[in-house]
Amino acid sequence: MGFRKSRRGDPAAFYLRLIVYIKGMSTRASISTGIKTGIGLRAAHTAEIAATRPDVGFLEAHSENYFRIGGAPFEHLMALRTSYPLSLHGVGLSLGSAAGVSAAHLDKLKALVDIVEPALVSEHVAWSMADGKSLPDLLPLPMTGEALDVLCGNIASVQDRLARRILIENPSSYLSFTGQELSEPAFIAEAAKRTGCGILLDLNNIHVSAHNLNFNAPAYIDALPAGIVGEIHLAGYQVNRIGDAEIFIDAHNHPVYDDVWALYQHALRRFGDVPTLVEWDAELPALARLVAEAKTADGKRAEALRGRPHDQAA
């Protein structure tokens, strides 16, 4: 028996009843070893996903798009929750901000997490707030002890407020800071060690940064300790030409490149079977094309893990 919205009555009361009803169905699953590759939930695909229920492992939604509890986007998210595990991926917490995490933003995230009960919650190793104002980008951190202290303090505040572990995503970089004290993998691994958070390993970001800053991408992966990667992101980048040089931009507007697929198999051989998501945010393809990209990831994962014991240490 379904749950139908009455034509009258208090909308807030309706949403409360809807939440209680969906929670009582207990149909959601965890995002765990062996699950199929997930896809990002984008507005242009939501209706088709709801109608066709494509065969993907999970859906990942941008947290800030659902801070308004109520309305069509929220209703669609909660309806899809009955068919797919959900991951909430944030872009606005500004974990690297020396001013700390916005209490108002964190309160909204807490309310959403409590209702949706996602399998995973993640954010970026970046800052995007200054003087109380949001900036339209994910800005990089210097890899210094001082920045690490700030990052760890903010991660701890978020995890305490949410009463759960989060994942932190490695950045994409276009310029390097002077005075770096730690390598990037050492920096994020130390943050995970101090706070107990996990790492969302974005392989497209690693490839983009490796090209732009001239470092070895497989060596970056090998420098991370085993057991801290909780999710992998795959995406396509944009190539911008400046004179004779090329800079890679983390635009999420292209199929996954062969070099990133190779990094994916390298990461799987090191870390084992990790839940994986295909991101595509700009110049969106048809849903069928996105699902096909997820199926390709499933095949790459099976190939990389063939013959690897499930509990093999990296």
N, C-alpha and C positions, 0 to 999 in steps of 0.2 A: 504494500500500500504506500503510495507516494505522499509527499507533503506538499500541500497547495497553499498558496498565498490567498488569503481572503481579500475581497475588494475593499473592505473597510477595516478600521482599527488602527492601533498605534504601530507605525513601522518599526520602532525600536522593539516592541514586544514580539512582532513577527520575527525579526532577526534573531532574537533570543531563543524563540521556539525552534527556529530553523537550525541554529547552532546545536541546541540540545538534541534535536532529532538526528542530525548527521553524526554527532559524537556517539550517540547510542547505536548507530549502525555498525560501528567497529569494523569497517571494511578496509581501512588504510593498511598499507604494508610498509615495512622498513626499506631503506635503500641499502642493500647489503651485498656481500660477495655473490656473484653469479647473476645479478639482475641485469636486464638488457640496458643498452645505452638510452639515456634520457635526452629530451630536447627542451629548449627554452620555450616557455609559454609567452607568446606575443599576441597582442590584440588582433592582428590581422588573421591569425590562425585559430583563435579561440572557438568560434562558432563551429568550424569544421572539425576541430578536435572533439568537441562535445557531441557532434552528430555522428562521427565515424569511429571514434575511440581507436586511433591507430595503435599498432602493436609496438609500443616503446616502453622502456622500463620505468621512467618517472618524468615528471614535469618540474621545471625550475622557474619560479616567478620572481621578478624584481620586487622586493619587499615594499618599497615606497609607492608602488602603483596600487597597493591595496591597503594603505593606511586609513582610508575612509571605510569604516565598517558599515556596509550597506551599499545599495546601488548595484547596477548590473555587473560590473567587473568582479565585485566581491561575491555576488551570487554565483557567477560562473566558476570562480575559483573553488568555492565550497562544493559545488556540484561535481567538479572534476576530481575533487578530493575523494569521492566515493569510488573512483576507478583507478586512480594512480597515487603512488606515494608522491609527496611534494617536498621540494627544497625551496627555501627562501634565500635569495641572494641579494644583499644590500649594496647600495652605492653611495650612501649618504652619512654613514656614522662618523666618518673622518677619524679613523683610529689613530692616525699619526698626528693629530692636532695637539699642540702644547697646551691649549686651553681646555682640553678634556672633551669628552663626548657630550653632545647636547642632551640635556635631561629630557626635553620635550620630544626629541626624535627617538630617544631610547624608550620613553613611555609608550609611544605609538607602536614601536616594534614589539615591545613586550605584550601589548594588547593583541596584536596580530598573531604573534607566536602562540599565545595562550589559547586563541580560538582555533587556529589552523592545526596546531600541533605537528609542524613539519618534521620530516625525518632528519633534515639537515638545515643548518642556518650558517650563512657565510657572509664575509665582508672582505674588503680590499686592504692591503697594506699600502695606505695612501692617506693624504689629508685633503679635505675639500671645504673647510670652514675657516673663516678669518673674521674676527671682530663680529661674530654672530651672524655673518652672512655666508650663504652657500655659494660655492664657486662651481662653474659648469665643467669640471674636469676632476680626474683622479690624479693628484699631484704627488710626485715621488718624495721619498724620505732620504736624507743622507744616512748612510750605513755607519752610524756612530753609536757609542755607548749611551750618549744622552738621548738620542732619538729612540734607541731600543728601550730605555727606561720609560719614556713617554708611551710608546706603543704597548708595552706590557701592562702599564697601569691602566690604559684604556681598555685593553682586552679583558683584564680582570674585572673592571667595572661592568662591562657588558655581560660577561658570563655570570657574575654575581646577580645582576638584575634579572637576567633571563632564566637563571637557575639551570643552565645547561652549557655544554661545550659548544664552541663555535669553530668554524674553519676560517683561516685567513688566506687570501689569494695573493700570490706573488705578482709584482707589478710588471708592466711593460715600460721600457725605458728608451729615451731618445737622446739624452745627454747624461754624462756622468758628473758627479760632484767631486770637487777636490777634497782632500782630507778624509777620505773614507778610512774607517778603522776596521771594518769587517766586510767580508764578501757577502753578496746577497744571500746565498744559501745558508751561510753561517748565521746571518742576521735573523732570518725567519725561523731557522731551526732553534736558535736560542730563545726566540719568543715563544715557540711551542713548548720548549722544555720548561721555561719559567712559569708559564700560565696554564699548561695542560691543554691548550687549544690544539687543533689539528691544522693541516695545511690543505688548501684547495690548490692543487698544482695545475696551473694554466700553462699548457705546453706551447700554445701559440705565443703567449707572452715571453716565454723563455727563448723561443726561436727569434722573435722580433728583437728582443733585447740583445741576444747574442750577435745578430747581424749588425745592429746599430752600434754596439759598443765593442764589438770584436772580441768576444770570448767564446769558449767551447761549450755548446749546449749540453751534450751528453755528460761532460764533466760536472756541470751544474747539478744535474740529476744525481750523479754518483756521490756528490758531496752531501746530499741530504740523508739523514739516518732513516733506517727502516722503521715502519710502524707509525709514522706520523701523517701520512698522506691519506686523507679521508675522501677525496673526490678529485677527479681529473676533468679539466675543461679542454675542449678542442674547438678550434675556430679557424677562419681564414683571415688573412691580413691584406692590407692594401700597399702597393708599391708606389712610392712617390719618387720621382726623379728630380734631382737638383744638380744641374750641370751634368758632370760625368758620374756623379754619385747616386746611389739609391738609398732611401730610408724606408724602412718598413713601418707601417702604421697599424696598430691593433684596432682595425675598423669592423671586424666581424661582418664582412660584406662579400665573402668569397668562400667557395668550398675549401675544405682542409687541404693544404698543400702536401706534396709527397714528403718533404723534409719534416713536417710536423707529424705525419703518420709514422715516419721512422722513429722520431722521438717518442711517440706513444708506445711503440713496441719495446723500445729500450726501457721506458719507465715501467711498463708492465713486467718485464723480466726482472727488474730490480725490486719493485714493490708488491708484485702479485696482483691479484684481481681487485681492481679499485673501481667503484662506481664512476661512470663516465658520462659526460654531457656534451652535446654539440650545441654551441652557441652560434646564432645567426641573427644579428640585430638590425642591419642596414641592407638595403636592396634585397629585401626578403624574397626567397624563392617560393614556389608553390609548396604546400605542406608535404606533398608526396616526395618532392626533392629533398626536403629536410629529413623526412623519415628514412629515405634511402641513404643519406649520409650517416644516420645513426646505425643503420644496418651494416654499412661498411665498417664502422667502428666495432660492431659486434664480431665481424669476421676477423678484423685485425687483432682483436683481443684473444679470440680463440686460437689464432695462429701463434701469437706470442706466448701463450700460456700452455701450449701443447707440450706435455711431458714435464711440466714444472709442478712438483708436489704442492698441494694447496697450502701447506704450512711451512714451505721452504723459506728459510731466513735469507734476507738480502745480503 
